[in-house]
Amino acid sequence: MEEYMLPCLNKKLFGIDCLGCGIQRAAVLLFKGEFVAAFHMYPAIYTLLLLGAFLLLSMFVKIPYVKQIKYGLIAINVLIIVISYVIKMNTIME
């Protein structure tokens, strides 16, 4: 499955990882059942799955406060992605 992954254009063009680098490999690790390794590869993988499941569920089920929950989940995902990216870039620079 790894041979079909898309390359990161940001990494190819500029030589640095983007905010999404690692999500494909984390998804492959999830499919293989390597849950801890998937988290280490891309820490937001589980919250993104939660967001996706919530968005899918909200299409079929009337959920109270759907807008606030959706924005909260999005904010949590953005925070996790940015913080993990900053940590990754700091460890690479050291």
PDB file of N, CA, C and O in Angstrom:
ATOM      1  N   MET A   1       0.812  -1.191   0.000  1.00  0.00           N
ATOM      2  CA  MET A   1       0.000   0.000   0.000  1.00  0.00           C
ATOM      3  C   MET A   1       0.865   1.270   0.000  1.00  0.00           C
ATOM      4  O   MET A   1       0.461   2.293  -0.552  1.00  0.00           O
ATOM      5  N   GLU A   2       2.036   1.207   0.608  1.00  0.00           N
ATOM      6  CA  GLU A   2       2.886   2.394   0.694  1.00  0.00           C
ATOM      7  C   GLU A   2       3.379   2.887  -0.664  1.00  0.00           C
ATOM      8  O   GLU A   2       3.689   4.068  -0.818  1.00  0.00           O
ATOM      9  N   GLU A   3       3.455   1.991  -1.647  1.00  0.00           N
ATOM     10  CA  GLU A   3       3.938   2.415  -2.965  1.00  0.00           C
ATOM     11  C   GLU A   3       2.940   3.304  -3.693  1.00  0.00           C
ATOM     12  O   GLU A   3       3.291   3.928  -4.695  1.00  0.00           O
ATOM     13  N   TYR A   4       1.698   3.374  -3.207  1.00  0.00           N
ATOM     14  CA  TYR A   4       0.675   4.202  -3.841  1.00  0.00           C
ATOM     15  C   TYR A   4       0.482   5.555  -3.153  1.00  0.00           C
ATOM     16  O   TYR A   4      -0.419   6.309  -3.521  1.00  0.00           O
ATOM     17  N   MET A   5       1.307   5.866  -2.167  1.00  0.00           N
ATOM     18  CA  MET A   5       1.165   7.131  -1.444  1.00  0.00           C
ATOM     19  C   MET A   5       1.609   8.312  -2.300  1.00  0.00           C
ATOM     20  O   MET A   5       2.542   8.213  -3.098  1.00  0.00           O
ATOM     21  N   LEU A   6       0.920   9.421  -2.113  1.00  0.00           N
ATOM     22  CA  LEU A   6       1.284  10.645  -2.820  1.00  0.00           C
ATOM     23  C   LEU A   6       2.473  11.308  -2.139  1.00  0.00           C
ATOM     24  O   LEU A   6       2.530  11.344  -0.910  1.00  0.00           O
ATOM     25  N   PRO A   7       3.423  11.831  -2.906  1.00  0.00           N
ATOM     26  CA  PRO A   7       4.555  12.525  -2.291  1.00  0.00           C
ATOM     27  C   PRO A   7       4.126  13.915  -1.812  1.00  0.00           C
ATOM     28  O   PRO A   7       3.189  14.508  -2.346  1.00  0.00           O
ATOM     29  N   CYS A   8       4.811  14.407  -0.824  1.00  0.00           N
ATOM     30  CA  CYS A   8       4.544  15.753  -0.315  1.00  0.00           C
ATOM     31  C   CYS A   8       5.231  16.764  -1.234  1.00  0.00           C
ATOM     32  O   CYS A   8       6.457  16.802  -1.329  1.00  0.00           O
ATOM     33  N   LEU A   9       4.429  17.573  -1.900  1.00  0.00           N
ATOM     34  CA  LEU A   9       4.994  18.564  -2.821  1.00  0.00           C
ATOM     35  C   LEU A   9       5.784  19.630  -2.078  1.00  0.00           C
ATOM     36  O   LEU A   9       6.791  20.121  -2.589  1.00  0.00           O
ATOM     37  N   ASN A  10       5.342  19.992  -0.883  1.00  0.00           N
ATOM     38  CA  ASN A  10       6.062  20.979  -0.088  1.00  0.00           C
ATOM     39  C   ASN A  10       7.467  20.473   0.238  1.00  0.00           C
ATOM     40  O   ASN A  10       8.443  21.219   0.152  1.00  0.00           O
ATOM     41  N   LYS A  11       7.554  19.209   0.609  1.00  0.00           N
ATOM     42  CA  LYS A  11       8.854  18.630   0.941  1.00  0.00           C
ATOM     43  C   LYS A  11       9.731  18.499  -0.305  1.00  0.00           C
ATOM     44  O   LYS A  11      10.943  18.703  -0.238  1.00  0.00           O
ATOM     45  N   LYS A  12       9.118  18.160  -1.439  1.00  0.00           N
ATOM     46  CA  LYS A  12       9.888  18.046  -2.681  1.00  0.00           C
ATOM     47  C   LYS A  12      10.400  19.406  -3.149  1.00  0.00           C
ATOM     48  O   LYS A  12      11.547  19.526  -3.579  1.00  0.00           O
ATOM     49  N   LEU A  13       9.549  20.429  -3.067  1.00  0.00           N
ATOM     50  CA  LEU A  13       9.919  21.745  -3.584  1.00  0.00           C
ATOM     51  C   LEU A  13      10.806  22.532  -2.639  1.00  0.00           C
ATOM     52  O   LEU A  13      11.772  23.163  -3.068  1.00  0.00           O
ATOM     53  N   PHE A  14      10.474  22.498  -1.329  1.00  0.00           N
ATOM     54  CA  PHE A  14      11.165  23.355  -0.373  1.00  0.00           C
ATOM     55  C   PHE A  14      12.052  22.605   0.607  1.00  0.00           C
ATOM     56  O   PHE A  14      12.857  23.221   1.305  1.00  0.00           O
ATOM     57  N   GLY A  15      11.920  21.294   0.669  1.00  0.00           N
ATOM     58  CA  GLY A  15      12.775  20.501   1.535  1.00  0.00           C
ATOM     59  C   GLY A  15      12.337  20.436   2.989  1.00  0.00           C
ATOM     60  O   GLY A  15      13.076  19.918   3.826  1.00  0.00           O
ATOM     61  N   ILE A  16      11.144  20.952   3.314  1.00  0.00           N
ATOM     62  CA  ILE A  16      10.658  20.868   4.689  1.00  0.00           C
ATOM     63  C   ILE A  16       9.268  20.233   4.704  1.00  0.00           C
ATOM     64  O   ILE A  16       8.515  20.316   3.733  1.00  0.00           O
ATOM     65  N   ASP A  17       8.951  19.601   5.828  1.00  0.00           N
ATOM     66  CA  ASP A  17       7.649  18.957   5.970  1.00  0.00           C
ATOM     67  C   ASP A  17       6.533  19.985   5.992  1.00  0.00           C
ATOM     68  O   ASP A  17       6.743  21.137   6.374  1.00  0.00           O
ATOM     69  N   CYS A  18       5.347  19.563   5.580  1.00  0.00           N
ATOM     70  CA  CYS A  18       4.156  20.408   5.690  1.00  0.00           C
ATOM     71  C   CYS A  18       3.362  19.961   6.915  1.00  0.00           C
ATOM     72  O   CYS A  18       3.747  19.009   7.594  1.00  0.00           O
ATOM     73  N   LEU A  19       2.270  20.639   7.192  1.00  0.00           N
ATOM     74  CA  LEU A  19       1.445  20.294   8.348  1.00  0.00           C
ATOM     75  C   LEU A  19       0.761  18.937   8.193  1.00  0.00           C
ATOM     76  O   LEU A  19       0.329  18.351   9.185  1.00  0.00           O
ATOM     77  N   GLY A  20       0.659  18.440   6.983  1.00  0.00           N
ATOM     78  CA  GLY A  20      -0.002  17.158   6.746  1.00  0.00           C
ATOM     79  C   GLY A  20       0.948  15.995   6.553  1.00  0.00           C
ATOM     80  O   GLY A  20       0.508  14.859   6.376  1.00  0.00           O
ATOM     81  N   CYS A  21       2.239  16.259   6.585  1.00  0.00           N
ATOM     82  CA  CYS A  21       3.205  15.176   6.381  1.00  0.00           C
ATOM     83  C   CYS A  21       3.050  14.113   7.463  1.00  0.00           C
ATOM     84  O   CYS A  21       3.092  14.408   8.658  1.00  0.00           O
ATOM     85  N   GLY A  22       2.874  12.897   7.031  1.00  0.00           N
ATOM     86  CA  GLY A  22       2.750  11.769   7.933  1.00  0.00           C
ATOM     87  C   GLY A  22       1.348  11.208   8.030  1.00  0.00           C
ATOM     88  O   GLY A  22       1.168  10.108   8.553  1.00  0.00           O
ATOM     89  N   ILE A  23       0.344  11.930   7.541  1.00  0.00           N
ATOM     90  CA  ILE A  23      -1.032  11.451   7.698  1.00  0.00           C
ATOM     91  C   ILE A  23      -1.296  10.196   6.871  1.00  0.00           C
ATOM     92  O   ILE A  23      -2.036   9.317   7.314  1.00  0.00           O
ATOM     93  N   GLN A  24      -0.714  10.095   5.692  1.00  0.00           N
ATOM     94  CA  GLN A  24      -0.901   8.888   4.878  1.00  0.00           C
ATOM     95  C   GLN A  24      -0.250   7.681   5.535  1.00  0.00           C
ATOM     96  O   GLN A  24      -0.841   6.603   5.594  1.00  0.00           O
ATOM     97  N   ARG A  25       0.966   7.865   6.027  1.00  0.00           N
ATOM     98  CA  ARG A  25       1.657   6.757   6.693  1.00  0.00           C
ATOM     99  C   ARG A  25       0.930   6.364   7.978  1.00  0.00           C
ATOM    100  O   ARG A  25       0.864   5.183   8.319  1.00  0.00           O
ATOM    101  N   ALA A  26       0.382   7.358   8.694  1.00  0.00           N
ATOM    102  CA  ALA A  26      -0.382   7.058   9.915  1.00  0.00           C
ATOM    103  C   ALA A  26      -1.635   6.257   9.577  1.00  0.00           C
ATOM    104  O   ALA A  26      -2.000   5.341  10.314  1.00  0.00           O
ATOM    105  N   ALA A  27      -2.295   6.592   8.474  1.00  0.00           N
ATOM    106  CA  ALA A  27      -3.487   5.845   8.061  1.00  0.00           C
ATOM    107  C   ALA A  27      -3.121   4.404   7.715  1.00  0.00           C
ATOM    108  O   ALA A  27      -3.859   3.480   8.057  1.00  0.00           O
ATOM    109  N   VAL A  28      -2.001   4.208   7.048  1.00  0.00           N
ATOM    110  CA  VAL A  28      -1.552   2.848   6.724  1.00  0.00           C
ATOM    111  C   VAL A  28      -1.255   2.080   8.009  1.00  0.00           C
ATOM    112  O   VAL A  28      -1.603   0.905   8.131  1.00  0.00           O
ATOM    113  N   LEU A  29      -0.617   2.738   8.956  1.00  0.00           N
ATOM    114  CA  LEU A  29      -0.332   2.085  10.236  1.00  0.00           C
ATOM    115  C   LEU A  29      -1.620   1.707  10.966  1.00  0.00           C
ATOM    116  O   LEU A  29      -1.692   0.656  11.604  1.00  0.00           O
ATOM    117  N   LEU A  30      -2.628   2.560  10.870  1.00  0.00           N
ATOM    118  CA  LEU A  30      -3.932   2.230  11.474  1.00  0.00           C
ATOM    119  C   LEU A  30      -4.523   0.988  10.835  1.00  0.00           C
ATOM    120  O   LEU A  30      -5.018   0.107  11.537  1.00  0.00           O
ATOM    121  N   PHE A  31      -4.479   0.905   9.515  1.00  0.00           N
ATOM    122  CA  PHE A  31      -5.013  -0.268   8.818  1.00  0.00           C
ATOM    123  C   PHE A  31      -4.260  -1.539   9.188  1.00  0.00           C
ATOM    124  O   PHE A  31      -4.829  -2.631   9.179  1.00  0.00           O
ATOM    125  N   LYS A  32      -2.978  -1.393   9.512  1.00  0.00           N
ATOM    126  CA  LYS A  32      -2.171  -2.546   9.922  1.00  0.00           C
ATOM    127  C   LYS A  32      -2.376  -2.900  11.393  1.00  0.00           C
ATOM    128  O   LYS A  32      -1.901  -3.937  11.856  1.00  0.00           O
ATOM    129  N   GLY A  33      -3.084  -2.039  12.127  1.00  0.00           N
ATOM    130  CA  GLY A  33      -3.326  -2.295  13.541  1.00  0.00           C
ATOM    131  C   GLY A  33      -2.246  -1.766  14.462  1.00  0.00           C
ATOM    132  O   GLY A  33      -2.224  -2.105  15.645  1.00  0.00           O
ATOM    133  N   GLU A  34      -1.360  -0.952  13.949  1.00  0.00           N
ATOM    134  CA  GLU A  34      -0.279  -0.378  14.754  1.00  0.00           C
ATOM    135  C   GLU A  34      -0.711   1.004  15.250  1.00  0.00           C
ATOM    136  O   GLU A  34      -0.306   2.034  14.711  1.00  0.00           O
ATOM    137  N   PHE A  35      -1.550   0.994  16.296  1.00  0.00           N
ATOM    138  CA  PHE A  35      -2.212   2.210  16.754  1.00  0.00           C
ATOM    139  C   PHE A  35      -1.275   3.208  17.417  1.00  0.00           C
ATOM    140  O   PHE A  35      -1.412   4.413  17.205  1.00  0.00           O
ATOM    141  N   VAL A  36      -0.335   2.736  18.206  1.00  0.00           N
ATOM    142  CA  VAL A  36       0.619   3.638  18.869  1.00  0.00           C
ATOM    143  C   VAL A  36       1.558   4.250  17.839  1.00  0.00           C
ATOM    144  O   VAL A  36       1.863   5.441  17.903  1.00  0.00           O
ATOM    145  N   ALA A  37       2.012   3.446  16.898  1.00  0.00           N
ATOM    146  CA  ALA A  37       2.898   3.956  15.847  1.00  0.00           C
ATOM    147  C   ALA A  37       2.176   4.984  14.986  1.00  0.00           C
ATOM    148  O   ALA A  37       2.785   5.959  14.545  1.00  0.00           O
ATOM    149  N   ALA A  38       0.890   4.776  14.745  1.00  0.00           N
ATOM    150  CA  ALA A  38       0.101   5.751  13.970  1.00  0.00           C
ATOM    151  C   ALA A  38       0.037   7.076  14.711  1.00  0.00           C
ATOM    152  O   ALA A  38       0.162   8.135  14.097  1.00  0.00           O
ATOM    153  N   PHE A  39      -0.157   7.028  16.027  1.00  0.00           N
ATOM    154  CA  PHE A  39      -0.186   8.257  16.822  1.00  0.00           C
ATOM    155  C   PHE A  39       1.161   8.961  16.784  1.00  0.00           C
ATOM    156  O   PHE A  39       1.214  10.184  16.650  1.00  0.00           O
ATOM    157  N   HIS A  40       2.241   8.215  16.899  1.00  0.00           N
ATOM    158  CA  HIS A  40       3.571   8.823  16.854  1.00  0.00           C
ATOM    159  C   HIS A  40       3.870   9.421  15.476  1.00  0.00           C
ATOM    160  O   HIS A  40       4.569  10.429  15.375  1.00  0.00           O
ATOM    161  N   MET A  41       3.350   8.813  14.435  1.00  0.00           N
ATOM    162  CA  MET A  41       3.566   9.311  13.083  1.00  0.00           C
ATOM    163  C   MET A  41       2.805  10.614  12.855  1.00  0.00           C
ATOM    164  O   MET A  41       3.351  11.554  12.278  1.00  0.00           O
ATOM    165  N   TYR A  42       1.545  10.680  13.304  1.00  0.00           N
ATOM    166  CA  TYR A  42       0.710  11.864  13.099  1.00  0.00           C
ATOM    167  C   TYR A  42      -0.271  11.957  14.262  1.00  0.00           C
ATOM    168  O   TYR A  42      -1.324  11.319  14.227  1.00  0.00           O
ATOM    169  N   PRO A  43       0.050  12.736  15.290  1.00  0.00           N
ATOM    170  CA  PRO A  43      -0.755  12.765  16.517  1.00  0.00           C
ATOM    171  C   PRO A  43      -2.227  13.136  16.330  1.00  0.00           C
ATOM    172  O   PRO A  43      -3.052  12.755  17.160  1.00  0.00           O
ATOM    173  N   ALA A  44      -2.577  13.849  15.293  1.00  0.00           N
ATOM    174  CA  ALA A  44      -3.972  14.260  15.107  1.00  0.00           C
ATOM    175  C   ALA A  44      -4.814  13.208  14.397  1.00  0.00           C
ATOM    176  O   ALA A  44      -5.977  13.473  14.091  1.00  0.00           O
ATOM    177  N   ILE A  45      -4.277  12.039  14.128  1.00  0.00           N
ATOM    178  CA  ILE A  45      -5.001  11.042  13.352  1.00  0.00           C
ATOM    179  C   ILE A  45      -6.306  10.631  14.029  1.00  0.00           C
ATOM    180  O   ILE A  45      -7.322  10.466  13.353  1.00  0.00           O
ATOM    181  N   TYR A  46      -6.296  10.467  15.331  1.00  0.00           N
ATOM    182  CA  TYR A  46      -7.502  10.014  16.015  1.00  0.00           C
ATOM    183  C   TYR A  46      -8.542  11.120  16.145  1.00  0.00           C
ATOM    184  O   TYR A  46      -9.737  10.856  16.018  1.00  0.00           O
ATOM    185  N   THR A  47      -8.116  12.327  16.390  1.00  0.00           N
ATOM    186  CA  THR A  47      -9.087  13.423  16.478  1.00  0.00           C
ATOM    187  C   THR A  47      -9.648  13.756  15.095  1.00  0.00           C
ATOM    188  O   THR A  47     -10.795  14.190  14.985  1.00  0.00           O
ATOM    189  N   LEU A  48      -8.869  13.561  14.057  1.00  0.00           N
ATOM    190  CA  LEU A  48      -9.393  13.741  12.705  1.00  0.00           C
ATOM    191  C   LEU A  48     -10.426  12.672  12.367  1.00  0.00           C
ATOM    192  O   LEU A  48     -11.430  12.959  11.714  1.00  0.00           O
ATOM    193  N   LEU A  49     -10.182  11.450  12.808  1.00  0.00           N
ATOM    194  CA  LEU A  49     -11.174  10.388  12.620  1.00  0.00           C
ATOM    195  C   LEU A  49     -12.451  10.702  13.393  1.00  0.00           C
ATOM    196  O   LEU A  49     -13.555  10.475  12.897  1.00  0.00           O
ATOM    197  N   LEU A  50     -12.296  11.220  14.601  1.00  0.00           N
ATOM    198  CA  LEU A  50     -13.454  11.614  15.394  1.00  0.00           C
ATOM    199  C   LEU A  50     -14.238  12.724  14.698  1.00  0.00           C
ATOM    200  O   LEU A  50     -15.467  12.678  14.646  1.00  0.00           O
ATOM    201  N   LEU A  51     -13.542  13.706  14.171  1.00  0.00           N
ATOM    202  CA  LEU A  51     -14.191  14.791  13.436  1.00  0.00           C
ATOM    203  C   LEU A  51     -14.915  14.252  12.206  1.00  0.00           C
ATOM    204  O   LEU A  51     -16.061  14.622  11.949  1.00  0.00           O
ATOM    205  N   GLY A  52     -14.263  13.393  11.456  1.00  0.00           N
ATOM    206  CA  GLY A  52     -14.890  12.814  10.270  1.00  0.00           C
ATOM    207  C   GLY A  52     -16.125  11.999  10.613  1.00  0.00           C
ATOM    208  O   GLY A  52     -17.143  12.082   9.926  1.00  0.00           O
ATOM    209  N   ALA A  53     -16.033  11.208  11.683  1.00  0.00           N
ATOM    210  CA  ALA A  53     -17.187  10.408  12.109  1.00  0.00           C
ATOM    211  C   ALA A  53     -18.329  11.314  12.563  1.00  0.00           C
ATOM    212  O   ALA A  53     -19.493  11.043  12.269  1.00  0.00           O
ATOM    213  N   PHE A  54     -17.997  12.388  13.277  1.00  0.00           N
ATOM    214  CA  PHE A  54     -19.025  13.320  13.721  1.00  0.00           C
ATOM    215  C   PHE A  54     -19.696  14.006  12.536  1.00  0.00           C
ATOM    216  O   PHE A  54     -20.920  14.135  12.502  1.00  0.00           O
ATOM    217  N   LEU A  55     -18.898  14.445  11.564  1.00  0.00           N
ATOM    218  CA  LEU A  55     -19.470  15.106  10.393  1.00  0.00           C
ATOM    219  C   LEU A  55     -20.364  14.154   9.603  1.00  0.00           C
ATOM    220  O   LEU A  55     -21.426  14.548   9.120  1.00  0.00           O
ATOM    221  N   LEU A  56     -19.940  12.920   9.476  1.00  0.00           N
ATOM    222  CA  LEU A  56     -20.750  11.921   8.778  1.00  0.00           C
ATOM    223  C   LEU A  56     -22.046  11.640   9.540  1.00  0.00           C
ATOM    224  O   LEU A  56     -23.120  11.574   8.940  1.00  0.00           O
ATOM    225  N   LEU A  57     -21.947  11.477  10.844  1.00  0.00           N
ATOM    226  CA  LEU A  57     -23.125  11.221  11.666  1.00  0.00           C
ATOM    227  C   LEU A  57     -24.096  12.396  11.624  1.00  0.00           C
ATOM    228  O   LEU A  57     -25.310  12.203  11.570  1.00  0.00           O
ATOM    229  N   SER A  58     -23.554  13.620  11.650  1.00  0.00           N
ATOM    230  CA  SER A  58     -24.419  14.803  11.669  1.00  0.00           C
ATOM    231  C   SER A  58     -25.175  14.989  10.353  1.00  0.00           C
ATOM    232  O   SER A  58     -26.142  15.749  10.302  1.00  0.00           O
ATOM    233  N   MET A  59     -24.754  14.317   9.307  1.00  0.00           N
ATOM    234  CA  MET A  59     -25.488  14.364   8.043  1.00  0.00           C
ATOM    235  C   MET A  59     -26.784  13.554   8.117  1.00  0.00           C
ATOM    236  O   MET A  59     -27.739  13.837   7.393  1.00  0.00           O
ATOM    237  N   PHE A  60     -26.813  12.549   8.990  1.00  0.00           N
ATOM    238  CA  PHE A  60     -27.950  11.645   9.054  1.00  0.00           C
ATOM    239  C   PHE A  60     -28.776  11.777  10.330  1.00  0.00           C
ATOM    240  O   PHE A  60     -29.948  11.402  10.356  1.00  0.00           O
ATOM    241  N   VAL A  61     -28.169  12.306  11.381  1.00  0.00           N
ATOM    242  CA  VAL A  61     -28.837  12.409  12.673  1.00  0.00           C
ATOM    243  C   VAL A  61     -28.865  13.864  13.105  1.00  0.00           C
ATOM    244  O   VAL A  61     -27.865  14.573  12.986  1.00  0.00           O
ATOM    245  N   LYS A  62     -29.997  14.305  13.601  1.00  0.00           N
ATOM    246  CA  LYS A  62     -30.125  15.670  14.114  1.00  0.00           C
ATOM    247  C   LYS A  62     -29.430  15.730  15.474  1.00  0.00           C
ATOM    248  O   LYS A  62     -29.859  15.082  16.428  1.00  0.00           O
ATOM    249  N   ILE A  63     -28.362  16.507  15.551  1.00  0.00           N
ATOM    250  CA  ILE A  63     -27.575  16.630  16.771  1.00  0.00           C
ATOM    251  C   ILE A  63     -27.704  18.066  17.278  1.00  0.00           C
ATOM    252  O   ILE A  63     -27.457  19.012  16.530  1.00  0.00           O
ATOM    253  N   PRO A  64     -28.091  18.235  18.557  1.00  0.00           N
ATOM    254  CA  PRO A  64     -28.163  19.602  19.083  1.00  0.00           C
ATOM    255  C   PRO A  64     -26.764  20.211  19.198  1.00  0.00           C
ATOM    256  O   PRO A  64     -25.790  19.510  19.472  1.00  0.00           O
ATOM    257  N   TYR A  65     -26.684  21.494  18.990  1.00  0.00           N
ATOM    258  CA  TYR A  65     -25.416  22.244  19.068  1.00  0.00           C
ATOM    259  C   TYR A  65     -24.372  21.719  18.081  1.00  0.00           C
ATOM    260  O   TYR A  65     -23.177  21.741  18.377  1.00  0.00           O
ATOM    261  N   VAL A  66     -24.805  21.255  16.931  1.00  0.00           N
ATOM    262  CA  VAL A  66     -23.897  20.651  15.952  1.00  0.00           C
ATOM    263  C   VAL A  66     -22.829  21.646  15.512  1.00  0.00           C
ATOM    264  O   VAL A  66     -21.670  21.270  15.336  1.00  0.00           O
ATOM    265  N   LYS A  67     -23.202  22.896  15.335  1.00  0.00           N
ATOM    266  CA  LYS A  67     -22.246  23.902  14.869  1.00  0.00           C
ATOM    267  C   LYS A  67     -21.133  24.130  15.895  1.00  0.00           C
ATOM    268  O   LYS A  67     -19.956  24.192  15.540  1.00  0.00           O
ATOM    269  N   GLN A  68     -21.512  24.255  17.154  1.00  0.00           N
ATOM    270  CA  GLN A  68     -20.516  24.477  18.199  1.00  0.00           C
ATOM    271  C   GLN A  68     -19.599  23.266  18.371  1.00  0.00           C
ATOM    272  O   GLN A  68     -18.390  23.417  18.547  1.00  0.00           O
ATOM    273  N   ILE A  69     -20.172  22.081  18.318  1.00  0.00           N
ATOM    274  CA  ILE A  69     -19.362  20.866  18.444  1.00  0.00           C
ATOM    275  C   ILE A  69     -18.394  20.753  17.268  1.00  0.00           C
ATOM    276  O   ILE A  69     -17.219  20.431  17.442  1.00  0.00           O
ATOM    277  N   LYS A  70     -18.910  21.025  16.072  1.00  0.00           N
ATOM    278  CA  LYS A  70     -18.072  20.946  14.870  1.00  0.00           C
ATOM    279  C   LYS A  70     -16.907  21.929  14.964  1.00  0.00           C
ATOM    280  O   LYS A  70     -15.763  21.560  14.702  1.00  0.00           O
ATOM    281  N   TYR A  71     -17.191  23.172  15.333  1.00  0.00           N
ATOM    282  CA  TYR A  71     -16.125  24.168  15.448  1.00  0.00           C
ATOM    283  C   TYR A  71     -15.148  23.818  16.569  1.00  0.00           C
ATOM    284  O   TYR A  71     -13.949  24.067  16.442  1.00  0.00           O
ATOM    285  N   GLY A  72     -15.640  23.251  17.650  1.00  0.00           N
ATOM    286  CA  GLY A  72     -14.761  22.822  18.729  1.00  0.00           C
ATOM    287  C   GLY A  72     -13.824  21.718  18.285  1.00  0.00           C
ATOM    288  O   GLY A  72     -12.630  21.756  18.580  1.00  0.00           O
ATOM    289  N   LEU A  73     -14.364  20.721  17.570  1.00  0.00           N
ATOM    290  CA  LEU A  73     -13.524  19.634  17.072  1.00  0.00           C
ATOM    291  C   LEU A  73     -12.500  20.131  16.055  1.00  0.00           C
ATOM    292  O   LEU A  73     -11.359  19.671  16.033  1.00  0.00           O
ATOM    293  N   ILE A  74     -12.917  21.068  15.220  1.00  0.00           N
ATOM    294  CA  ILE A  74     -11.983  21.643  14.247  1.00  0.00           C
ATOM    295  C   ILE A  74     -10.869  22.388  14.960  1.00  0.00           C
ATOM    296  O   ILE A  74      -9.700  22.259  14.595  1.00  0.00           O
ATOM    297  N   ALA A  75     -11.222  23.167  15.977  1.00  0.00           N
ATOM    298  CA  ALA A  75     -10.208  23.919  16.730  1.00  0.00           C
ATOM    299  C   ALA A  75      -9.228  22.982  17.424  1.00  0.00           C
ATOM    300  O   ALA A  75      -8.022  23.230  17.431  1.00  0.00           O
ATOM    301  N   ILE A  76      -9.749  21.908  18.008  1.00  0.00           N
ATOM    302  CA  ILE A  76      -8.869  20.931  18.664  1.00  0.00           C
ATOM    303  C   ILE A  76      -7.914  20.312  17.653  1.00  0.00           C
ATOM    304  O   ILE A  76      -6.728  20.155  17.940  1.00  0.00           O
ATOM    305  N   ASN A  77      -8.416  19.961  16.478  1.00  0.00           N
ATOM    306  CA  ASN A  77      -7.564  19.368  15.446  1.00  0.00           C
ATOM    307  C   ASN A  77      -6.494  20.338  14.981  1.00  0.00           C
ATOM    308  O   ASN A  77      -5.331  19.962  14.834  1.00  0.00           O
ATOM    309  N   VAL A  78      -6.879  21.580  14.749  1.00  0.00           N
ATOM    310  CA  VAL A  78      -5.896  22.575  14.306  1.00  0.00           C
ATOM    311  C   VAL A  78      -4.816  22.762  15.369  1.00  0.00           C
ATOM    312  O   VAL A  78      -3.632  22.838  15.043  1.00  0.00           O
ATOM    313  N   LEU A  79      -5.217  22.836  16.631  1.00  0.00           N
ATOM    314  CA  LEU A  79      -4.231  22.983  17.703  1.00  0.00           C
ATOM    315  C   LEU A  79      -3.275  21.796  17.758  1.00  0.00           C
ATOM    316  O   LEU A  79      -2.062  21.980  17.863  1.00  0.00           O
ATOM    317  N   ILE A  80      -3.808  20.593  17.688  1.00  0.00           N
ATOM    318  CA  ILE A  80      -2.950  19.404  17.737  1.00  0.00           C
ATOM    319  C   ILE A  80      -2.006  19.372  16.542  1.00  0.00           C
ATOM    320  O   ILE A  80      -0.826  19.058  16.695  1.00  0.00           O
ATOM    321  N   ILE A  81      -2.510  19.691  15.362  1.00  0.00           N
ATOM    322  CA  ILE A  81      -1.673  19.665  14.159  1.00  0.00           C
ATOM    323  C   ILE A  81      -0.562  20.699  14.259  1.00  0.00           C
ATOM    324  O   ILE A  81       0.594  20.391  13.967  1.00  0.00           O
ATOM    325  N   VAL A  82      -0.891  21.912  14.665  1.00  0.00           N
ATOM    326  CA  VAL A  82       0.118  22.975  14.736  1.00  0.00           C
ATOM    327  C   VAL A  82       1.134  22.688  15.836  1.00  0.00           C
ATOM    328  O   VAL A  82       2.335  22.844  15.617  1.00  0.00           O
ATOM    329  N   ILE A  83       0.676  22.274  17.007  1.00  0.00           N
ATOM    330  CA  ILE A  83       1.607  21.999  18.104  1.00  0.00           C
ATOM    331  C   ILE A  83       2.531  20.841  17.757  1.00  0.00           C
ATOM    332  O   ILE A  83       3.733  20.924  18.005  1.00  0.00           O
ATOM    333  N   SER A  84       1.998  19.762  17.187  1.00  0.00           N
ATOM    334  CA  SER A  84       2.858  18.636  16.829  1.00  0.00           C
ATOM    335  C   SER A  84       3.834  19.018  15.713  1.00  0.00           C
ATOM    336  O   SER A  84       4.958  18.519  15.678  1.00  0.00           O
ATOM    337  N   TYR A  85       3.415  19.895  14.808  1.00  0.00           N
ATOM    338  CA  TYR A  85       4.306  20.352  13.744  1.00  0.00           C
ATOM    339  C   TYR A  85       5.459  21.169  14.329  1.00  0.00           C
ATOM    340  O   TYR A  85       6.615  20.979  13.949  1.00  0.00           O
ATOM    341  N   VAL A  86       5.145  22.068  15.244  1.00  0.00           N
ATOM    342  CA  VAL A  86       6.177  22.895  15.876  1.00  0.00           C
ATOM    343  C   VAL A  86       7.158  22.012  16.628  1.00  0.00           C
ATOM    344  O   VAL A  86       8.369  22.221  16.551  1.00  0.00           O
ATOM    345  N   ILE A  87       6.645  21.028  17.356  1.00  0.00           N
ATOM    346  CA  ILE A  87       7.528  20.106  18.091  1.00  0.00           C
ATOM    347  C   ILE A  87       8.397  19.324  17.118  1.00  0.00           C
ATOM    348  O   ILE A  87       9.597  19.173  17.346  1.00  0.00           O
ATOM    349  N   LYS A  88       7.805  18.825  16.035  1.00  0.00           N
ATOM    350  CA  LYS A  88       8.580  18.064  15.042  1.00  0.00           C
ATOM    351  C   LYS A  88       9.670  18.934  14.409  1.00  0.00           C
ATOM    352  O   LYS A  88      10.805  18.485  14.249  1.00  0.00           O
ATOM    353  N   MET A  89       9.335  20.154  14.055  1.00  0.00           N
ATOM    354  CA  MET A  89      10.330  21.026  13.434  1.00  0.00           C
ATOM    355  C   MET A  89      11.427  21.419  14.410  1.00  0.00           C
ATOM    356  O   MET A  89      12.583  21.567  14.012  1.00  0.00           O
ATOM    357  N   ASN A  90      11.083  21.591  15.686  1.00  0.00           N
ATOM    358  CA  ASN A  90      12.104  21.900  16.682  1.00  0.00           C
ATOM    359  C   ASN A  90      13.057  20.729  16.901  1.00  0.00           C
ATOM    360  O   ASN A  90      14.255  20.933  17.096  1.00  0.00           O
ATOM    361  N   THR A  91      12.536  19.509  16.869  1.00  0.00           N
ATOM    362  CA  THR A  91      13.429  18.353  17.048  1.00  0.00           C
ATOM    363  C   THR A  91      14.300  18.134  15.820  1.00  0.00           C
ATOM    364  O   THR A  91      15.426  17.650  15.935  1.00  0.00           O
ATOM    365  N   ILE A  92      13.787  18.489  14.639  1.00  0.00           N
ATOM    366  CA  ILE A  92      14.592  18.357  13.419  1.00  0.00           C
ATOM    367  C   ILE A  92      15.714  19.393  13.414  1.00  0.00           C
ATOM    368  O   ILE A  92      16.833  19.090  13.003  1.00  0.00           O
ATOM    369  N   MET A  93      15.424  20.607  13.866  1.00  0.00           N
ATOM    370  CA  MET A  93      16.408  21.690  13.852  1.00  0.00           C
ATOM    371  C   MET A  93      17.511  21.501  14.872  1.00  0.00           C
ATOM    372  O   MET A  93      18.591  22.073  14.726  1.00  0.00           O
ATOM    373  N   GLU A  94      17.261  20.708  15.904  1.00  0.00           N
ATOM    374  CA  GLU A  94      18.278  20.529  16.954  1.00  0.00           C
ATOM    375  C   GLU A  94      19.358  19.596  16.547  1.00  0.00           C
ATOM    376  O   GLU A  94      20.281  19.345  17.321  1.00  0.00           O
TER     377      GLU A  94
END
